[in-house]
Amino acid sequence: MPTLKSPALPLFAALALCACNGGEIIEAMTASASDSDSDSATGSTSASTGSASATNSTTTDDPTVSGSATDSATSDSTASATATDTSPTSESDSASATDSAGTDSTTGGTDSTTGGTDSTTGGTDSTTGGMTTTTTTGDSDSDGTTTGGNGLWDTPNLWYSVDKSLMYIEINPMDGSVVTLVHNQLNPDVPLWHGQNGLTMLEDGSLLGSRESAQGTQIFHVPEPPTTENTPADAVYLGLVPNDMQNQAPIRVEALYTDCDGRIYLMDTGVHVSSSEGNRLLRFTGDYLKGDLQFEVITDLENASVGDIDDMSPGIDGDEVTDGVGFAMDSAELWQIDYTTGTGMALANTDGTWGIHALGGPLFNDLMPRLYILSAGDADTGAELMEVNIMDYSNSPPLVEGPDLNLNSGYNGWSGLAGPLTECMTTIPM
């Protein structure tokens, strides 16, 4: 059962920004679809409350950067996957890696060019006394205002996926707190590699995912993401992102992003997952749900004034989300980024790691948008969800802790963060 935590402070929304995922890659492939994590978590309800309010500002305002956190994101490790827990931001490449049986190696970033198996054990969910188990439907509307005609598109919710698991987080439309977290097994029709997971929500409430490793990037689709416990998340494998011969082979995608017109973007990590060299923002041009994964290059980020982006989020302008200028995460560093130019500025160092997503004001009763980030967790703790104060970019204490997946390598929060995108006008050129 996940651990729900109450936010200590109300969050305030103010800066006119716009933006959307994270981290390194480790090694092994899941060589057998039968090697599935049978872990299924029960959700826990939280009585935590906290209201948020916002004052409008323009994107030209200089943000107040919160500098209290220390950056754990810059080291480049060459340790093997059997090493003890290190910073989740360290990354390295290795020709082969061996998982230490029964232990969670968290030296993230060790790449394997061999098709090893990901040996995971049955995960356990962290629990605290006094929590009640709930199931959720995700079909309620916060204020009667619909944005897409779909339950998941019209209510505040967040998702992340790691290894063989998919986590659903129901957000309270009253105050932005967490109602419950539901952990289900991810059941792809083709085995997915063990690596960094990108995730974005489509307008019909389905999820599009990416799974990156040294072998390349797999794309998959979850047509009906489950919001109730003990419900496997069936996923359809769509194919490998093709190499366009303009960058390293294979292409490694760390993050996915949906704009206001429903177009899908990919963050190409370039020559290495720990640097911005060769980074590019790509956009699908074909019918990706039918396996056409051709793309075009929108922005060359190699020489851009932003970090090595791990996850992408919409931005916030007043009480609405925008897509041309948004938020992004680079190993705990929160950025503002213009997706069309690659320009941006660092806003704060946070307690998150890779995942980030903004939810628009229409999803909440007070019409105030909210920004959330996800931590990587470690060998003993699950990923933690936090809310970011978009006035000073400080983050709240954890709102909920996800399950400990008992991974032999990688992180419990080795994923981007996805959620609905309220109706908005795109500012990204065709």
N, C-alpha and C positions, 0 to 999 in steps of 0.2 A: 504494500500500500504506500503510495507517495505521501510525503510529509508536507502538509500545508502550513504556511507561515503567514502571519498577519503583517501587512505593511506598517512600518513604524511612523511614517510621515505621509501626509497628503502630498500629491504631486501637482505641479502647476504647469500649464501649457502656455508657451508664449512665443517662441521664435518662429518666424515664417521660413520654413525649410521644406525640403522634399526628399524622400528616399527609400533600400532592402538588404547576405549570408556569410563561412568560415573555416579556417584552420588547415592543418596539414593533412597528410595522408599516411597511412601505415601500410601494412604489407599484405596480408594473406587474402586469398579469394575464398569464397564459400563454394567448395567444389561439389557439394551435394545439397540439393534442395531439401533433403530429409534432415539435414543438420539444422534444425530449426529450434529456436529458443521457445520453449513452451511456456515461458513466463507470461502470466497475465495478471496485471495489477488491478487492484480495486481502487476506485477513486475515493478521495476523502474530502469532506466538506470543510469549509473554513468560515468562521463567523467574523473574519476580519473585515473591517471597513476602512474607507479612506476616500475622501472626495478629492476631485481635481478641478482646478479652474484655470482658465487661460486668458491672457491678454494678447492681442494681436501685435505683432511687430513685423518688420520687413526683413528680407534675407540679407539686407545690407548692414543690419545691426551687428556689432561685434559681440559674440557670445561670451558669457562668463564661464570660463573653463574651471571645472572642478578638478583640483590637482591633488586630492588627498590620497588617491589610490596609487600604488606603485605598478609600473608596467612589467608584466611577466612574459612579454611576448616577443622578445627579440633574439633569444639565443638560438643557435643552429646546432643541433646535437647530432653526433654521429653514433650514438649508443644504439645497441641492438634492442629488440623488443623484449629482451629479458631483463632490461635494466630496471632499477627501482624508479618510483614515481618522480618525475621532474616536472618542470613548468610545461603546461599544456601547449605552450607556444613554440617549443623547440621542435625542429624539424630536421630530418636527414634522409638520405637515400642509402639503401643497402641492397646488394645483389640478392641476398637471401636473408630471411629472418626466421627465427624459431621462437614460438611462443612458449613461455614458461608455464607448465601445467599447473592449473589451479590458482594462478596469480594474475592480477591485472597489471600488465606492463603499461605504463603511461608515458613512454618516451616519444610520443606521437611523432610521426613524420618518417618512420623507417619504411622505405619502399621495397617491395619485393617484385622481382621480375619473374618469379616462379609462381606457378598456380597452386600455391599451398592451400590448405584448408584452414578456415577460421574455427578454432575449437573454442566454443563458448559453452559455458555451463548454465544450468538453469538459473536465471536471474532472480534476485530477491528485491522486493520493494522496501524502501525505508519506511518505518512507521513510527508514530508517536501515540501515546495513550490518549484516549478521549476523542478520537476522530471517528466519525460515522461514515459508513460506506454508502455511496450513492451511485446511481446510474444516471446517464444524461441522454437527452435527445437532440440538443442543439437546434431545436426548431422554434424556440420562443423568440419574440421580437421585443426589443428593449422599449420602444416607444411607439410601435405601430408603423414606423417608417421603414419601408422596404427599399433595398438598394439593388437587388438582383433577382428577386423572386425565388431565392433558395435559402433554406434555413441556415446553413452554415455561412452563406454570403451575407445574411442580414443580421447576424448576431455576433458579438465579440467572442472570438475563439482563436487559439493558437495551436500549432502542431510542430513536432520535430520527430526525426526518425534516425535511429542508430542501429546498425547491424540488422538484426532480424526483428526489430521492434518499431512500432509507431505509437507515439504519445499524443493524446488529445488533451488540451487544457481549456476548460470552460471558464470564461471570464464573466464576472458579474457586471451587467450593464448599469447597475446603480452606482458603483464606485471604482470599477476596474480591478477589484480584488479577484482572487482565484476561488471558484466554486468547487471544482474538482479536477483531478488529473486521472485520465484513463489510459492504461497501458495495454496494448494488444500486440499480438504477433503479426509481423509483416510476412505475407505469404505470396512471394513472386512466382510467376510461372517459369522463370529462368533464374538460376542462382545469381544473386548480386554479390559483387566483390565487397570485401571488407575495407571500407575507407570512408573518407569525408562524404557526407550526404548533403546535397542541396535540395531545397524544397520550396515550392510556391503553390498557391491556390489559384485555380481557374474559376471563372465566373459561375460555373455550375456547382461549385463546392467541392469538386474533385481535386486531387493533388497530383502535381507533376514533380517527379524527383530525379535527382542525378546521383550517381555513385561513382566516385573518382578513385583511381589507383594508378600505379605505374603502367598498367596495361591500357589505360585510356579512361573514357567516361561512359558509363551506361545510363540510359534514360529510361524511366519507367513511369507508369501511370496508375494511380489508385482511384478507380472510378467512384467508389462509394466508401469513403473513409469512415470507419466505425466510431461512434461516440458512446457506445456502451461496452462494458467489460465482457471478456470472454467471447469476443467477436473478431475472428481473424480478418486482417486487412488484405484482401486479395489485390495483387498488383500485376499489371500487364507490362512485360518487357517490350520496349519500343526500338531498341537498337543502340549502336555505338555512335557517338559524335564523330563524324568523319574528319580526317585530316585534310586541310585545304592547301597543304604544301607551302604555306606562308609562315608557319611557326613550327615548333618542335613536334615530333610525332612520338607518341599520340597526344592529342589534345586532352588536357586535364581541366575539368570544369569544377570549380569549388562552390559556385552559388548560382541560383536561379532567381528570376525576378519577373513579375507581371506588371505591365504598364496600364494606363487608364483605358487604352483601346484593346486590352487583352493580349497584346503581343508579348512573346516570351524572350527574355534576355538571359545570357549565360556569361559568367565571369571566367574567362580563360586565364589560368594561373601562370601561363608562360613557361619559361624554361625550368623553373623550380617553384615548389609550393611555398617556399619561405621568402621569396623576393618578388619585387614588382617587374623584374626583367621579362619582357615579352607579354605582360598582361594586356588583355584586350577585352572589350565589351562586345559580345556577339549577339545576334538576334536571329531566331529561326525564321526562315523564309518559306518553308514548305509546310505541309500538313503533318506536323510532328506526331499527332495522335495516330496517324496511319503509318508512321515509321519514316517519313521524309524529314531527316534531320539536317538538311542543308541550311546554311546560315550565311549572314553577311556581317562584316565588321562595322560596328557603329563608332567605336572610339578606341584608339591606340593609347593604352594607359602606361606604356613603358616609361615615358618621360613626363607623365602627369604629376601634378602636385598632390597626389594622394598616396596612401600606403598600399600594401599588398592586400587588396580587399578580399575578405573571406565570406561576407554575406551582405546582401543589399536589401534596403527597405524603402518604401515610399517616404516622402517627406511630409511635413506638416506646415500648412499655411492657414493661419486662423484656426477654424474648427474643421478644416477639410484636409484630405491628403492630396499630394501632388506627386508627379512621377519624374519630372525632368531634373529636379534637384532633390536629393534624398539623403537618407542616413546610410551609413555603411560601417561595418566593423572590421578591424584588422587586429586580431589577437588582443582583445581587451581595449583597444584604442577606438573611440567613437569618432567618426568623421562625418562632415558634411561634404557631399560630392555632387558635382554637376555631371550627370551621366553622358551628356553630349560633348563636353569639352575635356573631361577628365580632371578638371580643376576642383579644388576643395580645400578644406582646412580641418585640422584636428580640433575636436571640441573638448574631449576629456578622456582621461584614462578611467576605465570602469571596472566593476567586479564581474562583468560578463566576459565572454571569450570570443565566440564566433557568431552566434545567432542574434538576429535583430529584426523587429517588425513593428511598424506603426499601425495603429487602428484608428480609423476616422471617427470624428465626433458623432455622426448620425447613428453609430452603433451603441451609444451610451445615452442614458436618460438626461444627463446634464449637457449633452452635445459637445463635450470636451474630448478632443483626441488624446490618445495615450501612446507612449513608446515603451516597448519591452525589449529586454536583452536576456540571453541565455548563457549560463556559465558552462564550462566543460565538465565540471565535476572531477573526481579523481578515483583512485583505486577503491576507496571506501565510501564515497558519497555520490549521489546522483547529481544530474544537472540541476541547477537552480535558476528559476525565473525571477527576474527583477523588473521593476518599473523605473523608467528614467524621468526625472524631472526636466521637462524641456524648457525650463527657464534658466537653470544653471547646470544641467546635465549631470547632476549627482544621481546616484541610483538608490533605490530603496533597499532595505534588507530583503532577503529572499521571500517571495510570496508562496512558493511551493518548491519542494524538492522531488525530482523524479526518481524513478527506480534505479537501483544499482544493478546493472546488467551483467555483472560478473564477466566482463570481457577479458580475454587473455592479452589483448592489445587494443589500443585506442582509448577513447574517452566516453563516458556516459552522456556527454553533451556534444558529441562529434557531429554536429548538424547545424544547418541553418534553421531559422524560425520562420514559419509561414502562417498566414491568416488571410481573412477577407480584405478586399480593397473596395472601399465605398466609392460610389459614383463620382467621377472626376473627369476633367478635361485634360487630355494629354498635352504636354509641351515638348515631347520628343518628336523630331521630324520623321516623316515617313521614310 
